[in-house]
Amino acid sequence: MSLRHALIAELLRGRRAELQPEDVGIPRGDGRRVPGLRREEVAELAGINRDYYIRLEQAHGHLPSPQVVSALSRALQLDPDTTEYFQQLAQTSATRALSTREGLPAGAFAILRLVEPHPAYITNGVHDVLVVNRSCAGIAKGFLDEGRNLLIEVFEHEHEAPSAEEWRATATRLVDSMRFHTAPDEPRFQELLALLRRRYPAFRELWSRQRARKLTFGTSLFYDAEHGWQRATWQTLIVPDHPDSLLTIIHP
């Protein structure tokens, strides 16, 4: 069983348990013993064979076709980003290695210099910090130092967050975007996923939500060595020709 099959099975089971009969126009009735929808209800909504759907949930058989992915995405009411993630899981294209600092184009380093004095940094899809500009010095309590992993830093230092709500928002964004921006065949993804699942119960809870999100823009609290916690806007862009290299610029 490949990790792709396992992640598809997790996605289907998790979303099926989350949806309620009323969400899809099915009368609840009496005697319902399972949370969410039954397997046969999902299969019927998607217009696919029940036994085939059960095999997908058990991570057996071939990867689903694009047509089946589309039908199940509609039946399970997946949002656009999670649907795209499902489509990526079902593809069998060659795995692209995660970006490294050495593999970044010269233009990426030039952008980091050009946006000064705004802090900016580049991570790969699993949030390894590849390179930062000079303005990143003194912010985020060292979390943005080159070579760090943002997911490990956030879960390891949960108690240092300015509030539980802020921590959860940041952790959720990182978990969901790692799912979206990284191919499951990538060894670094598999290694990090295993470590996070083993070490952090909070990660396991967030991962079980089965959400995928591309990083775009938002606001977060950042720690400044001179002024303490400050709220700032950030925007994330994809480095051209490096789809898993994420350039984030922080604006005051």
C-alpha positions as CSV (number, residue, x, y, z in Angstrom):
1,M,0.0,0.0,0.0
2,S,1.5,3.3,-1.0
3,L,1.2,6.5,1.0
4,R,-0.9,8.0,-1.8
5,H,-3.5,5.2,-1.3
6,A,-3.3,5.7,2.5
7,L,-3.8,9.4,2.3
8,I,-6.8,9.0,-0.1
9,A,-8.3,6.5,2.3
10,E,-7.8,8.9,5.2
11,L,-9.4,11.8,3.2
12,L,-12.5,9.8,2.2
13,R,-13.1,8.3,5.7
14,G,-12.5,11.6,7.4
15,R,-14.8,13.7,5.2
16,R,-17.5,11.0,5.2
17,A,-17.6,11.0,9.0
18,E,-17.8,14.8,9.0
19,L,-20.7,15.2,6.6
20,Q,-24.2,14.7,8.0
21,P,-27.1,13.2,6.1
22,E,-28.9,16.6,6.2
23,D,-25.9,18.2,4.4
24,V,-26.5,16.1,1.3
25,G,-30.3,15.9,1.4
26,I,-30.7,12.5,3.0
27,P,-33.3,12.0,5.7
28,R,-31.6,11.0,8.9
29,G,-34.1,8.3,10.0
30,D,-33.7,6.0,12.9
31,G,-31.1,3.4,13.7
32,R,-28.1,5.2,12.2
33,R,-25.1,3.8,14.0
34,V,-22.2,5.6,12.2
35,P,-21.2,9.2,12.5
36,G,-21.7,11.1,9.2
37,L,-22.6,9.3,6.0
38,R,-22.7,5.6,5.3
39,R,-20.3,4.2,2.6
40,E,-23.1,3.2,0.3
41,E,-24.6,6.7,0.6
42,V,-21.3,8.3,-0.6
43,A,-21.1,5.8,-3.4
44,E,-24.6,6.5,-4.5
45,L,-24.1,10.3,-4.4
46,A,-20.9,9.9,-6.5
47,G,-22.5,7.4,-8.9
48,I,-19.8,4.8,-8.4
49,N,-19.9,1.1,-7.3
50,R,-20.2,0.6,-3.6
51,D,-17.6,-2.2,-3.4
52,Y,-15.2,0.0,-5.4
53,Y,-15.7,2.9,-3.0
54,I,-15.1,0.5,0.0
55,R,-11.8,-0.6,-1.6
56,L,-10.7,3.1,-1.9
57,E,-11.5,3.6,1.8
58,Q,-9.4,0.6,2.6
59,A,-6.5,1.8,0.4
60,H,-6.8,-1.1,-2.0
61,G,-6.8,-1.3,-5.8
62,H,-5.8,1.3,-8.4
63,L,-5.7,5.0,-7.8
64,P,-9.0,6.6,-8.8
65,S,-9.5,8.2,-12.2
66,P,-9.9,11.9,-12.7
67,Q,-13.7,11.3,-13.3
68,V,-14.0,9.4,-10.0
69,V,-12.0,12.1,-8.1
70,S,-14.4,14.7,-9.5
71,A,-17.5,12.7,-8.6
72,L,-16.3,12.0,-5.0
73,S,-15.2,15.6,-4.5
74,R,-18.7,16.8,-5.4
75,A,-20.4,14.1,-3.3
76,L,-18.2,14.9,-0.2
77,Q,-18.5,18.6,-0.8
78,L,-14.8,19.2,-0.8
79,D,-13.6,22.8,-1.2
80,P,-11.5,23.8,-4.2
81,D,-8.1,23.5,-2.5
82,T,-8.9,20.1,-1.0
83,T,-10.3,19.0,-4.3
84,E,-7.0,20.0,-6.0
85,Y,-5.1,18.1,-3.3
86,F,-7.3,15.0,-4.0
87,Q,-6.5,15.3,-7.7
88,Q,-2.7,15.5,-6.9
89,L,-2.9,12.4,-4.7
90,A,-4.6,10.4,-7.5
91,Q,-1.9,11.3,-10.1
92,T,1.0,9.0,-10.8
93,S,3.4,11.6,-12.3
94,A,7.1,11.4,-11.4
95,T,8.0,12.9,-8.0
96,R,9.7,16.3,-8.1
97,A,12.3,16.6,-5.4
98,L,11.7,19.2,-2.7
99,S,13.5,22.5,-3.2
100,T,16.8,23.1,-1.4
101,R,18.7,26.4,-0.9
102,E,21.2,25.3,-3.5
103,G,18.5,24.7,-6.1
104,L,16.9,28.1,-5.9
105,P,17.3,30.4,-8.9
106,A,19.4,33.5,-8.6
107,G,16.2,35.6,-9.1
108,A,14.8,34.3,-5.8
109,F,17.7,35.7,-3.9
110,A,17.4,39.0,-5.8
111,I,13.8,39.3,-4.8
112,L,14.7,38.8,-1.1
113,R,17.1,41.8,-1.4
114,L,14.7,43.9,-3.4
115,V,11.9,43.8,-0.8
116,E,14.1,45.1,2.0
117,P,13.3,46.5,4.5
118,H,10.4,44.1,4.6
119,P,11.2,40.7,6.1
120,A,11.0,37.9,3.6
121,Y,11.9,34.2,3.5
122,I,11.6,31.2,1.3
123,T,10.5,27.7,2.4
124,N,9.8,24.5,0.6
125,G,6.5,22.7,0.7
126,V,7.2,21.1,4.1
127,H,8.2,24.5,5.6
128,D,11.9,23.9,5.8
129,V,13.4,27.5,5.9
130,L,15.7,27.7,2.9
131,V,16.8,31.3,2.9
132,V,15.9,34.6,4.6
133,N,16.8,38.2,4.1
134,R,18.5,40.5,6.6
135,S,15.3,42.0,7.8
136,C,14.2,38.6,9.2
137,A,16.9,38.9,11.9
138,G,15.3,39.5,15.3
139,I,11.8,38.4,14.4
140,A,9.9,35.2,15.2
141,K,12.3,34.3,18.1
142,G,14.6,32.5,15.7
143,F,11.9,30.4,14.1
144,L,12.8,31.9,10.7
145,D,16.5,31.0,10.9
146,E,17.8,29.1,7.9
147,G,17.7,25.3,8.4
148,R,14.8,25.4,10.8
149,N,11.4,23.7,10.1
150,L,8.4,26.0,10.9
151,L,6.1,23.0,11.7
152,I,8.5,21.6,14.3
153,E,9.2,25.1,15.7
154,V,5.4,25.9,16.1
155,F,4.5,22.5,17.7
156,E,7.6,22.4,19.9
157,H,7.1,25.9,21.3
158,E,3.3,25.9,21.6
159,H,3.5,27.3,25.1
160,E,5.4,30.4,23.8
161,A,2.6,31.6,21.5
162,P,0.9,34.9,22.4
163,S,-2.5,33.1,22.7
164,A,-4.0,29.7,22.1
165,E,-6.2,31.1,19.3
166,E,-3.2,32.6,17.5
167,W,-1.2,29.4,17.9
168,R,-4.0,27.3,16.5
169,A,-4.5,29.6,13.5
170,T,-0.8,29.4,12.7
171,A,-0.5,25.7,13.2
172,T,-3.6,25.0,11.1
173,R,-2.3,27.1,8.3
174,L,1.1,25.3,8.3
175,V,-0.5,21.8,8.5
176,D,-3.0,22.4,5.7
177,S,-0.5,24.0,3.4
178,M,2.1,21.2,3.9
179,R,-0.6,18.8,2.7
180,F,-1.4,21.0,-0.3
181,H,2.2,22.0,-1.4
182,T,4.0,18.6,-1.1
183,A,3.9,15.4,-3.1
184,P,3.3,12.4,-0.8
185,D,6.1,10.4,-2.6
186,E,8.8,12.9,-1.4
187,P,11.0,11.3,1.2
188,R,11.4,14.4,3.3
189,F,7.6,14.7,3.5
190,Q,7.2,11.1,4.6
191,E,10.0,11.6,7.2
192,L,8.5,14.8,8.6
193,L,5.0,13.5,8.6
194,A,6.0,10.4,10.6
195,L,8.0,12.6,13.1
196,L,5.1,15.0,13.6
197,R,2.5,12.3,14.0
198,R,4.7,10.5,16.6
199,R,5.8,13.5,18.6
200,Y,2.8,15.9,18.7
201,P,-0.8,15.0,19.6
202,A,-1.9,18.4,18.5
203,F,-0.5,17.8,15.1
204,R,-2.4,14.5,14.8
205,E,-5.6,16.3,15.7
206,L,-5.1,19.0,13.1
207,W,-3.9,16.5,10.4
208,S,-7.1,14.4,10.9
209,R,-9.2,17.3,9.8
210,Q,-8.4,16.4,6.2
211,R,-8.1,20.0,4.9
212,A,-5.6,21.3,2.3
213,R,-4.9,25.0,1.7
214,K,-2.6,26.8,-0.6
215,L,-0.7,29.6,1.1
216,T,-1.8,33.0,-0.3
217,F,-2.0,35.9,2.2
218,G,-3.2,36.7,5.7
219,T,-2.3,38.4,9.0
220,S,-0.4,36.9,11.9
221,L,1.4,38.0,15.1
222,F,5.2,38.1,14.7
223,Y,7.7,38.5,17.5
224,D,9.9,41.6,17.2
225,A,13.0,41.7,19.4
226,E,12.5,45.5,20.0
227,H,8.7,45.8,20.1
228,G,7.4,42.3,21.2
229,W,4.4,40.7,19.5
230,Q,3.3,42.8,16.5
231,R,0.5,41.9,14.0
232,A,1.5,42.1,10.4
233,T,0.2,41.1,6.9
234,W,2.0,38.5,4.9
235,Q,1.8,37.4,1.3
236,T,3.1,34.1,-0.1
237,L,4.1,33.7,-3.8
238,I,5.3,30.6,-5.7
239,V,8.9,30.9,-7.0
240,P,8.7,30.6,-10.8
241,D,9.5,27.1,-12.1
242,H,9.8,25.9,-8.5
243,P,6.2,25.0,-7.5
244,D,7.1,23.9,-3.9
245,S,9.3,27.0,-3.2
246,L,7.2,29.5,-1.3
247,L,8.3,33.1,-1.0
248,T,6.7,35.0,1.9
249,I,6.9,38.7,2.4
250,I,5.8,40.3,5.7
251,H,4.3,43.8,5.7
252,P,3.8,46.0,8.8
